[in-house]
Amino acid sequence: MPRIAVIGAGPVGVGLVERLLANAGTLAPGRTLEIVLIDPHPAGPGRVWRHGQSPLMRMNSLAKDVTLFPGEAVRCAGPPRPGPSLADWAAATAAGTLPPVDPSLAGEVRETGPASFATRRLQGAYLSWFLGDVIRQAPPGTRVTVHEGRAVALTGAPDGIERVHLADGARLDADAVVLALGHLDARPQGEQAETAAFAERHGLGYLPPGFVTDADLAMFAPGEDVLVRGMGLAFFDLMALVTEGRGGRYARTAGGELRYVRSGREPRLLAGSRRGMPYRCKPSHRLIHGPVHDLRYFPEALGQSLAGDGMLDFRRDVWPLVVKDLSYAYYRELFAAAARHTAMPWQDFERLHAACTADELDALVEKAVPDPAHRWNVDDLRAPLRHLEPNTTAGFGVRFIALLEQELRRSADPARSADTALYGAQLLFFEHLARLRPRLSPGDRTEELDGAWFGLFNLVASGPPAFRMEELLALCRAGVVRPLGSGMRVRLDASTGRFRAGGANLREEVPAGVLIDARLPDPTLAGTADELLRGLYAAGAVSEEFLADPETGCRLPTGRIAVDDRGRLVDAGGTAHRARYALGWNTSLRGARAFAIPGTNAITFRHGDHVARAVLTGLSTLA
């Protein structure tokens, strides 16, 4: 019986299992097949969504926007498999039409509706059910088993069999192996390694980039000042764990204002970042005009550009189209949702918008939308604090609180359905990136596409839920969080043996004995902490993706696992392995996030289907 070993049993791994089983009937008809999932954590939830974590940890997507089922909208070679979203699953489970969950999750199931930000452990229950449902519907002759253990090495046997070595000394042989590793820890390197060494010399605390939920947060004491570098999702995880997680609670005043009631066990978080503010609240308003199903300008213009032979320049050829299409989606919804904020009929705006260049957009928008607060402004998104003069920490804190209050009012405004439209339009761009990427220079691919473009996407799509922003506001008022603003920099002060933080919005530096880099590590092969991947890299059996510029001869590393167009691992000599594959966001195929919005042609599903079919086709050639 041919065996496929899938190393990594989180959502990427179980999504691949679904695609393998869905395609087995046509690509391996009549053949018996075994798929083995290998992970030290429970299959389905994996590490990130496991049950044994704090219920304070929430998803950053609405329950209605999360599915693992590739439906009819997915354009891939394999068959679709419709199924419920997280919200639909929770409703069916609460109604008793699907199997019950662990009793400790019963309340969370009942409370989860379409517009809920579910707990991560509830998402883990959905993942477990998904895997079970997929296995129950597996075609005859196929079998899925789970091995709960850590893969630490991968070797090839003389007979062509791949041998997976496990931490407990066991070995598992397979005909094909797929790495579905997801986000991995990394060893500190460069500035992080220097910071770690400084902390060790002076008896300080330092947490490099990593999973905050797995970190030892007992390293700092109640009332201690803790520098936090980063104000993204990892910051909000940390914030919840050291406040409510240490016995604090929130209460509303008679006037409806959220207040934080201290437990006395909290540290004080001194938080800053490059931007200096959290991303805007997650878009969640219902669209009045309806979703944008296709981009207005980009597909045709890109097709015309790709018809030529030359390379494209991102800033010249691509960015103006991005801005114009995003502005179209935004204002189309704004005119429908809040015409009172506009000064001309939509038909006139649409006609003028189609005729103007990206450079002429600002003038048109100024005429059409008199209040700057209702315009879409990229600079406001990227650098909201750019106009503020340096201040004291207390003075900046007052201004920061005012900006948070403004953001919460903005988030509650129904006119902000325009932000939801903007988010939807950005998702549509992902369908075109595969065609665009090869025609950009390595610098444009790393700095502009993977940098500026994805950075803009995160600004719109990856902000915290509004309730997290309101909690942050309450913590700032209570003095538990002290904002440090934009351009945050940390100095290793050997004269005092302390960390010192400053930034563009402060006149002084702030000292502390603990520093946390609140973000996930960047993709890295050279610095990975994963024993399996590190061993393959050291042996030259896996290589890092490099982007080569034919004009300059420059080679830019990306940190991603190099795979060929079938998802096969590429070794240090440039040869693709016949039976080893990898998929996910950290490969050169750049699979997107593990979950997808129902009813969309998500790259997550297309990528998984593509690799699954390559694995099954490869098995037939090995037979």
N, C-alpha and C positions, 0 to 999 in steps of 0.2 A: 504494500500500500504506500504510494508516494506520500511524503510528509513535508508540510511547510511549517517552519518555525517562525513565528512572529514575535520578535523581542520588543516588548512594550505593549501592555494591555490596557492602556488608557483609551480615550476616545479615538485617537488616530488608529490605534491597533485594532480595536473592535469594529471601527468603520471599514477598515481593510478586510476584516473577516467577512463582513456583510457583502462586500463587493466580490470577494473570492467565491463565496457560495452562490451569489447571484449569477456569476458568469460561468460557473463550473458546468452547468448543463449544456452549454454550447461549445465551450473550449475544451472540456474534458468529459465528453459524453460517455456514460457507461463505465467510467473509471472510478475506483474507490479512491478516497482522498482523506487524509488526516491533516488537520490544522491544529497546531499547538501554540497557545498563547503563553508567553513567559514574562513574568513580572513579580517583583517582591511584594507588590501591593495588589489589592483585589482587582480581578479582571472586570473591566468596565469603567469603574471610577478611577482606577490607577492612583497615582500619588495625589494629584491636585483635588480630586472630587471625592476622596475617600470618606467613609462614614465617620471615622474617629477624629473629626476636627470640630472646632468651635462652631456652634450655630450662628455666631456673629459674622462668620465669613459668608458673604453673599456673592451671587453672580453679578456681572456687570452688563447683562443683556436682559431684556424683557422676556418673560417666560414664553410669550407667543412668538418670539423671534428665534427660538432655539429648536433645532431638530437634527437628528442623525439619519433621517430617512430620505434618500434621494428620490424625489417624486418625479412626476411627469415633466416638470419644467427643466429638468437637468438634461442637457444635450451631451450624452456620452454613448459609447458603443454598447455598453451593457444594459440590461433591462432595469427599469425603474422599480423602486420598492416604496410605495406610499406608506405613510405611517403618521402617528400623532406627534405634534409638537410637545414640548415640555408642558405647556399650559393644558393642552388637550389630554395628555396622559394624566396629569394631576387631577383634572376634572373627572375623568373616567375612573381613576383609582378611588377618588373620594365617593363616587356614586356606586362603587362596588362592581362595576362592569369589567375591571381589570384586577389582577391579584393585589391583595393588600401589601403595604410596605411594613417595615419594622415599626412596632408600636411607638417608638420614640419619635418617629417622623409623621405620625398621623395628623397632628396639629398643623404641621407645615404643609402637608398635602391639602388640607381643607382651606388654608389661608392663601394658597397660590392661585392667582387668577392670571388672565392674559397680560395685565399690566404690572405684574409682580416681578420683583427682583428676588428670585428664589434663593434659598440657602445653597451653598455649594454641595453640602452633603445630600440635599434632596435631588440635585442634579446627578449626584452619584447613584442614587436609587433609580433614577430614570435610565442611566447608562447600564446599570445591572439588568434592569428589565429588558432594555433593548437587546443586549447580548443574549439573554435567555430566549427572547422572542425569535431572534435570528437563528439560534441553534435549533429551536423547536421546528422551524420551517425549513431546515436544511434539506437539500435534495437527497434521495436515497443513495447510499454508498459513501456519503461524506460524514465525517466525525470531527467535532471540535472538542479539544481537551484543554485544561488549564494547568500549568505548572507554576505554583507560587514560589518563586525563587529568583535570585539575581544572576543574570548571565554575566560572566566575567571574562570570557575569552571565546574566540571562534577560530577554529582551525579546519583545514581541509584534509581528508583522509585520502590515501592513494587510490581508492576505488571511486573517487569523485564525491563521496558523501561529505556533507558539511557537519562538523561536530561542535555543538554548543556546550561549553564548560560552565558549570554553575558553581556558585559560591560554596555550596554544601558538599562539593566534591563529585556530584552527579554529572553525568554526561548525557546529552540528548542528540541523536543523529537525525539529520533531515536532508531532503533532496534540494530544498531551497530555503533561504533565510531572508527575512525582511526586518530591517531595523525601523521601528516606529517609536523612536525614543522620546519625542516631544521635547519640552524644555529641560535642559540639563544644568546641573551645578557646574561651576567653573572654579578653578584654582586662581587665587589672586595673582595678577601679573602687572607689571609696569607700576603705575601710580598706586594701584590698590595694594600691590605687594609692599611697596615702600611705606604706605600708610599702616599696613598690618605690622611691619617690622618696628615702626615708630611706636605703635601702641604697645607692643610687647616689651620694648625697652623701658617704657615709662609707666607700665602698669595701667594702661588705659583700655577702654573697651572699643572694639571695632567690629562691625558686621559688614562684610563686603556684599556686593549684589548677590541676591539669592532669594529663596522662598521664605518670606517673613514668617509664615505660619509654621515653619519647621525650625526657626531660630530659637536660641536660648534667650528669651527676653527677661529672664531672672538676673541677667548680668548687670542691670541697673536698678538702683534703689528708689523707693518712693521719694518724690521731690527732687531727684537728681536731674540736672540739665542734660538733655540728650540732643545732639545735633542730628538732624535728618536731612539728607541730601536727596531730593526728589519729592514730588507732590502728586505722583500718579497713583495707580491702584495699589501698589505695595505700601505706599504711605497710609492710605485709608485702612488697609488691613492692620497695619501697625497701630494706628490710632484707635481702632476698635478694641484690639487685644489688650492695650495697656490702660484703657479707660473702663468701659463696661466689663472687659475681661478681668479687671482687677476690682470689680465690685461697684464701680460708679454707675449712675443711672441718669436718665433724662426725664424731665417733667415739664409740663406746659403751664405757663402762668394763666391767670384769668383772661388776659388779653390775647392768648394764643401763642406767645413767644416760647420757643424751646429753650430750656435752661438745663445746665449740667449740674448734677449734685455729686460732689466729690466723695470718694471713699477714703481719701487720705493715702492711698497706695500708689497713686499715679506719679510717673515722672513728669517733667516739663519738656515738651517737644519743641525744639527750636528748628523750625522747618523752612527751607528755601529750595530753589531750583533754578534752572536756566530761565524759565518763563516767569517764575515768581508767584504764580497762581495755579490752582488746579485747572485742568481743562474744563471747558463749559459743561454744564450738566448734560447728562445723557439725553438726546432727543427722544421724546416720548409722546408728543401730541399727535392726535389723529389728523390725517391729511384731509383738508376740505376739498381740494381739487382732485385728489386721488394720486396714486403713485406715478412716478415717471418710469415708463417701461423701456425707454431708450433715450440715449443722449441726442440732443438736438443737432449739434454741429460735428462732434468729434468723429463718429464712424466714417462719414463721407470724406472729411478732410484727411483723416489718417490714411484711408484707402488711396487717395490721390497722392499723398506723400510717399507711401510705400510702393507706388507704381514705378517710381524712379529707382536708380541704382545706388545713390549716394547715402551716406550716413545722415541721420537727423540730428539737429541740435535741440536739446530739450528746451532751453530757454527761448529759443527763436521759433521753433516749429511746433512744440507741444504745449508749453505752459500757457500761452495766450488762448489756446483752444480749451484747456482745462478751466481757466478762469471764466471764459465766456459761457461754457456749458453749465458750470456750477452756479453762476449768477443767474442764468436763465431758469434753472430749476428752483432756485431760492425765490426769485421775484414772481415767478408764475404762481407759487403757493401764497406768497405774501399778498398779492393782488386779490386772490380768492378769499383768503382768511381774514384780511384786515384792510379792506379798500380805503378805510378812513385815514390810513397812514400814507396814501398815495395821492398824487396830484394830476394824474392823467389817466385816461381809459387804458385798460390792458391791451386792447388791440393796437393802440398807438405805440405803447411801450414795446410790444412784441415786434412791430414793424421796424422801429428805430433800432432795437437791439440787434435784429438780424443784419442790419446794414452797417452797424458801427464796428470799429476795430476794438481790440482789447484796451488800447490806450484811450479810446473815446468813451469807454464804459462809465468812468467816474463822472464825467460831465452829464451824461444821460441820467444816471442814478440820482445825482443831486437835484435835477429838475423833477424827477418822478417821485422821489421819496424825500420830502423836506427834512424830516427828523433823522439826524445821523444815527440815532439809537436803533433805527429799524433798517439800516443798510447792512449789507454783507461786506465786511472789511477784513481782508486777509491779515493786514498789519495788526488790527485789534486782536485777532485770534492768536497770532504768533507772539506779540509783545504788548500785552495789555498795560504794562507798567512803564512803557518807554518814555512817557511824558512827565513822570514824577521826579521831582528833585530829591537828592539824598536827604534823609531825615534821621532822627534818632529812632531806636527800635520802638520806643513807646509811640512816637508820632506816626511812624509807618504802620504800626499795629492798628491805630485808629482808622487810617486810610484803608487798610486791608479789610477791616470789618465792614466799612461802608461799601467796598467793592463786592464782598460776599453777599451783603443784603441786596445790592443791585442785581447780582446774578440770580438770586433766588426769585426776585420779582420778575426778572426776565424769563426765567424758566416756567413760572406760573402763567405767563401771558399766552392766551390761545393763539395769538399772532405768531408765536414761535413754532407753529407747525411748519414754518418756512425752514427751520433748522432740520426738521425731520425730512423734508424734501431734499435738502442739501445732502444729508446722510445717504438717502436712497440713490441720488445721482452719483455720489462717489463710489458706491458699490458697483454701479454699472461700468465704471472705468476698468475694474479688474478683468472684465471679459476681454479687454483689448491689450492688456499688458504683455501677454505672450508674443503677440505679433510685433509690438513696439520694441521690446527689450533688445532683440538682436540688432536693431538698426541704430542703437545709441552707443556712444563711446563708453569705455569702462568707467571713466569719470562721471559721465552723465548717469550711468546705471547705478553707481554707488552713492554719489552725492546728491543727485537730483531725484531719480526715481525712488531708490530705496531710502533716501534721506528726506528731501524737501516734500515730495509727493506723499509718502507714507506718513511723514510728520503732520502734514495738513489733514490727512485722513484721521489720524489719532486725535487731533485737536477737536474735530467735529464728532467723531464716533466713539471715542474711548474715555469720555469724561465720566465722573461719578454720578450715581443716581442723586436726585435732588435731596433725598433724605440724608445722604452722607454729607452733602454740602451744608445742610442745616445743622447737622451735628458738629461739623467743623466750626461753624459760626458760634455755636454755644460754647465750645471748648475755648475758642479765642476770647470770648467774653469772660469766661471763668479763669483765664490765665493759664490753662493747661497746655495750650498751644500758643507759641509766640512766633509770628511769621518773620522771616528774614529777607523776603523779597527775591528779586530776579538777579541773575548773574552770580549766583551763590558760589563762593570760593572758600576753600578750607586750607588754612596754613598750618603746617606742622611746626609748632613753636618749641624748639629744643631748649630755649632758655628757661621756659616755665614747665616744660613737659606736658603741654596741653594742646588740644586742638583749638584753633581760632577761626571763626567763620565771619565773613563779610560779604558784601555784594553791592550791586549798583544802586540800591535804594537806601543804604545805610551809611551813616557817617563814621560809625565805630565798628570794631570787631567784637564778637561775642565768644568767650571761652567756654569750653566744656571738656569733660573727661570721657565722653562716649560719642562715637560717630556711627551712624547707620547710613549705608548707601541703599536707599529704598527703591530698588528696581531689580528686575530679572537680569541675569548676565546676558551679554551679547553672544551670538553664536560663535563658538570657537572650537577648533580641533586641537590646536597646540596647547590650549589651556583647559581642556575639558577635565572634569573630575570623574567622569564615568570610566570605570576600569576597562570595560569591554572596548569602548571606542578609543581610549588612549592606547591600548595594546595594539589594536589594528593600525592606528596611525603610526606608532613607533616601528611597526613591522613593514610599513609601506603598503599595507593591504587596503588602506583607504586614504584618500587625499583631500586636500582643501580646494575649494573652487577658487580659481584665479581668473580675473578678467584681463585679457591681453589687448593692448592698444596697438594695432598694426602700424600706426604712423610713428609712434614714439618708442615702441618696444617695451613700454611700461607694463608691469603685471601687478594688478591690485588684488590682494587677498580679501575674501569676504567672510572667512570663518565658517562657511557652510560646507557640508559634506558634498563632495563632487559625485554626481551620478550622470549617466548618459540619458538620452531621451526616452529610454525605457525604464528609468529608475534604477539601473544596475550600478553598483559601487564601482568607481573608477580608482585604480591603484596609483601609486606614485609614478609608475611608468606610463600612465595614460591608457591602460587597458581596462576595459569593462569586464567585471567578473561574470561568469556565465550563470551563477546561481545565488548571488548575493545582491540584495536590493535595499533601498532606503526610501522612505517618503516622509513628508512633513514640511513644516515651515523652514526647518534648518537645513534643507538640502538645496542643491542648485536648481531643482525643479520648482522650488518655492511654493509648496502647497500652502494654502491659507489656513485660517484658524480651524479648529477641529469641528466646530458647529457651523450650521448654516441657517439662514432665514428661510422658512418654508416658502415654497412656491417660486424659488429663484434658481437660476442656472449657476449654482455656486461652484467655484473652482475647487473647493474642498472635495466635492463629490466627483468632479471630473478627474482630478488628480488621483484620487483613490481608485477609481475605475480603471484608469490608464495603467497604473502600476499593477493592479490585481490581474488584469488581462495579460500583461507582460510576464508575470510570474507563472500563470497557467500555461501560456504558450511556451515558455521556457521549459516547463516540466515535460511537455510533449516531445521536445527535442532531446531531452535527456533519456527518455524511455528507450 
